[in-house]
Amino acid sequence: MMIMITPDEIRQAAARKYHTFLRASVLGEPFFPLEIRFGKAKASADYLVLRQWVGELLARSKTERGFGYQVTLEERELRRYGRQSLPARISIETETDYLRLIGKEAEFRQWQTAVHHTLTQFPQLKGWLGQYPQRILPYLAVWADLLVVCAYFVQYPQPNLYLRELPVPVHTKFIEENLTILRYLLDELLPPATLHDNENQFERRFGLRYDEPQIRLRLLDDGLHRELGWPAADVSLTLSDCAQLVGMNGRTVLVVENKMTFLTLPPVKNGLAIWGKGFQVNVLREMRWLAGCAIWYWGDLDAQGFAILSQVRGYWPHTRSLLMDAGTLERYQEFLVTGTPTGVMEPVNLNAGETAVYRQLVAHNWRLEQERIPQVDVVEAVKLNVMRSQQTE
């Protein structure tokens, strides 16, 4: 016969209900008595094994130990052994019994104190605490400080300060070390109008200053230098400054990935270049002025280059590709090298020709790096594609 349940299994089954217990504690829902389900003894059970199991179960029950689970016995008729007292119900009747059994007395008292202080200060968190009571547990030792930080943001949403500038009485790295739980709390506490809910980065989501990425731009037309009044033809700006540029409508913008390619692009009337730095092109979505520009993207001819092209086109659908066609692949086959295998899905923002080239590159794991294309051919491609399109638009 298989023993139905052991004392250790009872404790484990009870421990698995801990989060449900915490939820009930927050919401005032009934939790006790907690019944532990178990299998019944078969009529053909071995008598000695059966007696041993019942004895062990009773020896570690509340009746013997003073806390824990209770065993309710009932008389049953066994075919081979006559009437026997066997367990009919195993239950935990009180909070004290439950917490002592699973070894959570001290933790629960700390958790209870944290919940009390939280609901006293922020009663609107009751629903969140009821849904995610376990999220407090790793932070019990610092919960009071977390509430202090939350109180500051509630009073001063979008403070426009660096994290370490916030006038909050916690050590300088405290917020940085607890971003995950603070985001959960602030998402619940702050009015939607004060959240940038499409942002995942903590600082951007909650209106803080941060070390912004630097965007490097290079004017490809000497006349633009004077027209725009820039201090130099090659400049680096913070993302926020770059997003606020004026006088950009109607410009031609070339986004390239390689630094040397960026530096050696030929002159383009009314044009400028942006160094995209690979998948950092996500910053382009912040530059709303690109909506009024002709955009060209030139990346490495490989799976990753087309993925980045698709990403850029997801922000700005009118983006065109340069030197990323079948003709370029065929012309410079001698320069192909082994690429990096891609495990992502096929990019969705490619046209039919680009998709065909992408599939060919993936099938052979090829890469044609930008720098491999001779400069004279780059100049010619810019003339034939970028400059010619300017004449026809």
N, C-alpha and C positions, 0 to 999 in steps of 0.2 A: 504493500500500500504506500502511496505517496503521502507524506505528511502534509496536511492542508495548509498550514501557515505556522511559522515560528515566531517567537517573541521579537527577534530582530526584524523579521519581515513586517510585523505589526508596526514597529517603530518607523521603519522606512516608508510604509504606506501612509502613516500619519504625517511624516515630514514632507511628503509630496503634496500635502494639502496646505502647506504653510502659507503660500501666497493667497490662497482662497481664504484662509483664516485672517490674514492681514486685511484683505478687502472687506470682509465682513466686519472687522473691527472699525474700519473707517466709516463704513456706511450704516453701521448699526443693524446689520442683518444677522439672523440667527445662524449659529454654526454648530452648537452643541445640542444634543449629543452627536458625536461623530462616530458613525458605525464603520467598522472595518470589515469588508467583505472577505469571505473565505469559503473554501470548498467543504462539503460535508463528508463525514466518514462513510465509507461504503459498508454495506452489511457484511461483506466478505473480508473486511479488514483483519489484519493480524492482531490478535488481542494484546500481546505483549508490547508491540510497537504502538498500538493505540493508547494503551495505559501510559506508556512513557511520554507520548506527545501531550496528552491531557495534563500529566503531572508537571511537565516543563512549562506549559502554558499557564497553569494556575500558580506555579512557584514565582513567576515574574509578573503576576497581575497586581492590581491595586490592593486586593485583599491581603496579600502577603507583604508587599513593599510599602504600602501606604500612599502610593501615587501610581498614575499610569492608566492602563486599560483595565476594564472590568470584563469578566467572563460570566455570561449567563448560561447555566447548564439546563438541560432538559433530559427527561428519561426517554430512551429510545430502545426499541426491541431489535437486538441483533440476532440473526438466525442461529449463529453458532454459540453465542455467549449470553443469550437472554437479555434482560433489561440492564442498560448501562447509562450512567450519567455522562452526557457528551455536550460539548460546547454548541449552543444554539445561536449565541449572539456575542460579538466582541465589540465593545464601545468605549469611547472616552467621553466622560460626562462633563468635565469642567475645564476651564482655561488653565488652571494651575496644573491639573493632571497632564494636559496636552503639552504645555511648555516644558515641564520637567521631563516628560518622556522623550521629547525630541531635542532637549538640551538648548533651548532658545530663550530661557527666562531673562537673562541679562540683556540680550540683543533686543528682545521685544520691549523691555522697559525703555531702552534708549529710543527705539523706533516710536514708541507711544509718545514719549516726550517730544520728539521731533515733529510728529504729526500734530500734537496739541499746539505747539508754538506756531507751526505753519498755518493752521486753520484759524488761530487767534489773529494772526497778522494778515493772512490772505484767505479768507473763507471761500473765495472763488476757486480755490485749488482742490476743493473736496472731491469733485468728480474725477479730476486727474489722479489724485491720490488713491481713489477707489479703483480706478482702472489699472494703475501701475504702482501698487504699493511697494513692490520690491525694488523700485529704482532708488529709493532712499537708502537702502541697506548699506551699499558700499561707502556712503558719505556721512554716516551717523556722527563721526568724530568732528566733522567740519560743518554740520548742517546749520548751526547758528550763524556762521560766517556767510554761508550761501544765502541765507535769508537777508542778511545785511546788504549783500550785493544786489539782490533782487529789489530791495526797497529803494536803493539808489536809482536803478533803471526805471522803476515805476514813477519816481518823482522827476527824473530827468531823462526821458526817452531821447534817443539819438543825441548823445552828449557831444559828439564830434571831438573826442579826445582819444589819445592813445590809451590802451588798457592800463598801462602803468601810471598814467596821469590821473586816473579816476580817484577822487577824494573819498576813498572808502577805507575804513580801518582794518584792512587785511594786508598780509605781506605781499610784496610786489609781484610775485609769480602766482599768487593764489588763483586769480581768475584764469590765467593761461592753463593752469593745471586742472581746471574743473569746467572746461568749456562745454563738454557734452551735457552734463546735468543742468548747467545754467541755461543752455539753449532750450532744453525741455521746459524748464520753469518759465523762462521769459516768453516763450511762444504762447504759453497759457495766460500770462499776466499782462502783457502789453497789448494795447489796442491795435487792431490790424493796420490802422493807418500809420502807425509808427514802425512797422516792420517792412523790410524788403524781403518778402517771403519767397521770392524767386532766387535769392542768394543763399548759398550754403556756408560760405565763409562767415564766421562769427562776427568779425568786425564790420563787414559790409551789411550783414543782416540787421545788425542793431545800431547802425549809425555811428560807428567808431572810426577813428583815423587808423591807418595801418601803413605799413611799408609798401607803397604802391609799386607795381611793375613800371619799369621805364620803357617807353616806346620810342624807338629810334626811327626818325624820318629823314629823308634826303630829297631835297628839291632837285628835279631833273631839268628845270627850266630857269636860267639865270634871271629871266624877267620876273618870275614869281618871288624871288628873294627880295626884290625891291617892292613889288606890289603888296606882299603880305607883311613886310616890315620885320621879318624874322632876323635875329641877330647873326645867324649863320645859315648856310645851305644844308648843313648836316646837324640835326639837333636831337636831343633826347628829352622827352617830356614825361611827367607822371601821367598815369592813365587818366586821371580826372582833368588835368590840363589839356591833354590831347583830345578828350571828348568834347571840350568846350571851344575848340578852334573855330574861328569864323572865316568867312571868305573862301570856303572850300567848295561851294556848289559849282558843278560843271568841270571839276578837275578830273584828270586821269590818274588813277592810283594803281601802282604795281606792287603787289605783295609777294615778296620772295623769302625763301627760307635760309639760304646760305649767306653768311656775312660778306664774303668776297664778291659774290654775285650782286648783292645789294650795293656794294661800293663801286662796282664797275658797270652798272647799267648805263646805257648810252643816254644822251639828252633826249627828252620827250617834251614837246611843246605842251605847256600847261599841265605838266605832270610832276608827280612825286612818288617816291618809293617808301614802303614800310617794311622793316625787317621783321618777319613773322616769327622767327625762332621756333619753327615746328608747331607742335600742338598748343603753343601759347597764343595762337591766333584767336583764341576765345575772347581776347580783349577787344577784337574788332567789333563785337556786338555792341560795345559801349559807345562807339563813335557814330552817332546818329547821322552826322554829316555825310557819311559814306553813301547814304541813300541817294544823294544828288550827284554822285561821282560815277564815272566809268571805272569799273574795277577789273583788274587782271590778276590772276594768281599763277605763279610759276613755282612749282616745287620739284623735288626729285621725282624722277619717273619710276615710282615703285608703289607698292600697296599703301604704304604710309602716306606718300605724297597725295595719292588720290583720296585717302580718308580725310586729309586736311582740306583738300579742295572741296569735298562734300560738306565739311564742317563750315567753311567760309560761306559756301553757297546757301547753307541753311540759315545763316544770318542775313545774307545779301544775295537773293536769288539771281540778280542780274550779273553776277560774277562770271567772267570768261577765263578760260585756261590758256596758257601760253606754253608752247613747246612741250605739250603733254598729249600728243596725238600719235597715231600709228606711223605717220611719216617720220617723226622724230625718232621713234623706237627703231624703225628699220634703218634709217640713215646712220645711226651711231651704234649699231650692234657690236662693233669691235670694242666699245667702251663699257659694255655691260659687265656688272659684277654680281656676286651672290648677294641677295637681299636678306631682309629679316622676315621670317615667316610671320604671317598675320593670323591671329585667332579670332578676329572680329568679323561681324557680318559684313556682307558686301555693302559699300556705301550707296546711299539711296539718292543722293543729289548729283548724279552724274548723267550726262547725255549718252546716247547710244554708242557713239564713237569712243568716248572715254571709258564706258563700261567694258567695251570689247578689249581695249588696251589693258585695263585693270585686270581682267580675267587672264589675259596672256601673261602678264607679269607675275600674277599669283601662281599660275600653273607651273611656271619655270623658276619661280623665286628669283626673279631678276631685279636689278636696280641700275638705273642710269642716273648718276649724280649730276647735279647742275654744273659743277665745275668742269666736267668732262667735255662739255660742248664748247667748241672754239669760240672765242670772243667775237670774231668776225661774223660767225653764224648767228650769235645772239643779237648783234646789231642789226643784221638783216631781218631776223624774225620780228624784232620790235618794229622795224620800218614796215614790213609787210602786213603785220597784224594790228598793232596798236595804233601806229600813225595813220595807216590807211583807214581804220575804223573812225578816226577823228574826222577825216575828210568827208566821210559818207553820212555822219550823224548830224 
